[in-house]
Amino acid sequence: MKPYFHHISVLKKEVVDYAPPSTQTILDCTLGGGGHSHSLLDNNSNAFLYGIDRDSFAVKAADRRLKHFNNQTRLAHASFSELPILIKKWGYPCFDYIIADIGVSSEHLTCPERGFSFLYEGPLDMRMDPKRQNLTAGNIINNANEHELMRILRNFGEERYARKIVSKILSERSKKQFRTTLELAELVNIVIPNKMKKRGFNPATKTFQALRIAVNNELQELSYLLEYSPSFLKHSGRLAIISFHSLEDRMVKQKFRNWENPCVCPTELPYCVCGGIPLGKVITRRQVKASKEEISKNPRSRSASLRVFAKN
Ligand SMILES: C[S@@+](CC[C@H](N)C(=O)[O-])C[C@H]1O[C@@H](n2cnc3c(N)ncnc32)[C@H](O)[C@@H]1O
């Protein structure tokens, strides 16, 4: 295993600035390389930080990065869906600030053995938690039926050429199993018409995103996080979520809106009879995006989108 973990945190200043005043307890749901956690502890010197990541390598990296704060942290290898069990184990702490910077780390994308990248030759893997997940991208590509492959590429990749790609996968895999990332990337490159290829955008991007989401059950994981997190927040506590693609951002936006205005009464009624009680307020009216300066230093930050909700 490599001795370092490569990741540049996005929207770091914004994540720190949106922390509630006098933050005492923080939950970082996506430790990654520990960059956000480190900045939050640097700026809230009395705070205690609980942190999780479903990638055990990330937890180890964050632990190393945060060693200066080791009496102010408690880290665990876990996914969003395991938070209720963990919170119980931790003795039911309540948080001033919950942060989730969802998706993959640069480490995932630049480490060929992890199989997330269409740029490097590696196994078709894409598991964030290889110790505990069995299903790999290769299993899906080589075994899923036509309907399932279409569902994944359309729903999770919003891939316009899903039908063509799936049909080529089916014909190729009847001759030989897919083994590597580049075999799949090459197939997609052949299928997508040249005139539809955009400069600076690899044609395999959507297919790889779709597979990664399916392998890691990412949308379901996000919905668990959105379901559980309000109950873990203190009054006036805040939930900050950074997402990297429109499917996730839409889920966050809709959920936040719904918490702010849970009323389901018909608009023609003069007052609310449904009894929906607002949970708090969205404090980022629009998604917060990285500055030009940040994008020039870290191009990956271009697609990051931050939204913050404050509980009443
Ligand atoms: C973008 S990185 C986080 C980087 C981190 N904020 C930093 O500043 O270094 C996203 C991390 O979230 C983790 N992750 C993604 N989905 C998760 C889930 N459902 N539960 C726990 N961790 C998850 C990934 O393993 C990855 O390490």
Ligand as a Chemical Component Dictionary entry (heavy atoms), coordinates in Angstrom:
data_LIG
# 
_chem_comp.id                   LIG 
_chem_comp.type                 NON-POLYMER 
_chem_comp.pdbx_formal_charge   0 
_chem_comp.three_letter_code    LIG 
# 
loop_
_chem_comp_atom.comp_id 
_chem_comp_atom.atom_id 
_chem_comp_atom.alt_atom_id 
_chem_comp_atom.type_symbol 
_chem_comp_atom.charge 
_chem_comp_atom.model_Cartn_x 
_chem_comp_atom.model_Cartn_y 
_chem_comp_atom.model_Cartn_z 
_chem_comp_atom.pdbx_ordinal 
LIG C1  C1  C 0  -14.007 13.612 -2.207 1  
LIG S1  S1  S 1  -13.396 12.475 -1.053 2  
LIG C2  C2  C 0  -13.390 13.356 0.460  3  
LIG C3  C3  C 0  -12.181 14.219 0.619  4  
LIG C4  C4  C 0  -12.069 14.913 1.959  5  
LIG N1  N1  N 0  -13.195 15.781 2.204  6  
LIG C5  C5  C 0  -10.771 15.703 2.068  7  
LIG O1  O1  O 0  -10.830 16.927 2.239  8  
LIG O2  O2  O -1 -9.713  15.077 2.002  9  
LIG C6  C6  C 0  -14.788 11.474 -0.838 10 
LIG C7  C7  C 0  -14.596 10.348 0.151  11 
LIG O3  O3  O 0  -15.892 9.913  0.503  12 
LIG C8  C8  C 0  -15.860 8.528  0.719  13 
LIG N2  N2  N 0  -17.246 8.051  0.567  14 
LIG C9  C9  C 0  -18.004 8.074  -0.551 15 
LIG N3  N3  N 0  -19.212 7.548  -0.305 16 
LIG C10 C10 C 0  -19.222 7.212  1.002  17 
LIG C11 C11 C 0  -20.200 6.617  1.854  18 
LIG N4  N4  N 0  -21.396 6.265  1.396  19 
LIG N5  N5  N 0  -19.893 6.430  3.157  20 
LIG C12 C12 C 0  -18.663 6.812  3.635  21 
LIG N6  N6  N 0  -17.693 7.337  2.857  22 
LIG C13 C13 C 0  -17.972 7.549  1.572  23 
LIG C14 C14 C 0  -14.897 8.015  -0.331 24 
LIG O4  O4  O 0  -14.349 6.783  0.029  25 
LIG C15 C15 C 0  -13.855 9.134  -0.380 26 
LIG O5  O5  O 0  -12.743 8.849  0.424  27 
# 
loop_
_chem_comp_bond.comp_id 
_chem_comp_bond.atom_id_1 
_chem_comp_bond.atom_id_2 
_chem_comp_bond.value_order 
_chem_comp_bond.pdbx_ordinal 
LIG C1  S1  SING 1  
LIG S1  C2  SING 2  
LIG S1  C6  SING 3  
LIG C2  C3  SING 4  
LIG C3  C4  SING 5  
LIG C4  N1  SING 6  
LIG C4  C5  SING 7  
LIG C5  O1  DOUB 8  
LIG C5  O2  SING 9  
LIG C6  C7  SING 10 
LIG C7  O3  SING 11 
LIG C7  C15 SING 12 
LIG O3  C8  SING 13 
LIG C8  N2  SING 14 
LIG C8  C14 SING 15 
LIG N2  C9  SING 16 
LIG N2  C13 SING 17 
LIG C9  N3  DOUB 18 
LIG N3  C10 SING 19 
LIG C10 C11 SING 20 
LIG C10 C13 DOUB 21 
LIG C11 N4  SING 22 
LIG C11 N5  DOUB 23 
LIG N5  C12 SING 24 
LIG C12 N6  DOUB 25 
LIG N6  C13 SING 26 
LIG C14 O4  SING 27 
LIG C14 C15 SING 28 
LIG C15 O5  SING 29 
# 
